[in-house]
Amino acid sequence: MSEDRSRDQDQERPRTPRCPLCGKPRVQRFRPFCSARCRDVDLGRWFAASYAVPAVEPGYDEDADED
């Protein structure tokens, strides 16, 4: 029965938003990060183009290159 109570309490307690880089609780001033360091690391990743979605050009056919 005590397991049911602890499970119910966990569900009722709001989760603290976490920093997407390190997982520490976020700070409103640096939202969504926990510090200026994590914010700057993320910005550096954007500048270095580390965040990218791989894509294939539509209509590209590898067999056409073999002729």
N, C-alpha and C positions, 0 to 999 in steps of 0.2 A: 504494500500500500504506500510506503514512503517513496517508492520509485515513481508512482503515478503523480504524487505531489511535486517532486522535483522536476519531472517532465513538464507539468503544467506551469510551474514557475518559470522554467526556461523559455517557454513559449510566450508568456506574458511579458517578460522583460525585453524592452526594445534593444536591438543590437546597436552597438556603437559603430558608426561608419569607420572604415579602416582605410589607410593609405594604400593606393593601388601598387606602390612599388615595394614597400617594406612591411606592410601589414600593421604598423602601429596605429593607435587611434588618431584620427585626423584632427587638425587644428583649424578653426574657422578662418583664421588669417591667411592660411596657405591652402585652403580648400581646393581640391579634394585631397591634398597631400598633408603630411604631418609636419613638414619643415621646409625651409627654403632650399635645403640641400636636395630633398626628393623632388621638389618642383623644378630645380635647375637640371637635375639628372634627366628628368622627363623631357624638358625643353631641348637638351642636348641630343636626345634620341630622335626628336622630331627633326632637328637641323641635320643630323647625320642620315636621315631617311631610313632609320631602323624600323619605323612603323610603315609597312607597305603591304598591300594586298596583291598577291601574285595574280596575274591575269594573262589570258591567251587572247591574241587578237582574233576577232570574229572573222571567219572566212579563210583563215590560214590553213593550208593543207600541206603537210610534210611530203606527201607523195608527189606533188607537183614539182618539187625541187629535184627529184631523182631523174627526170627526163633529160 
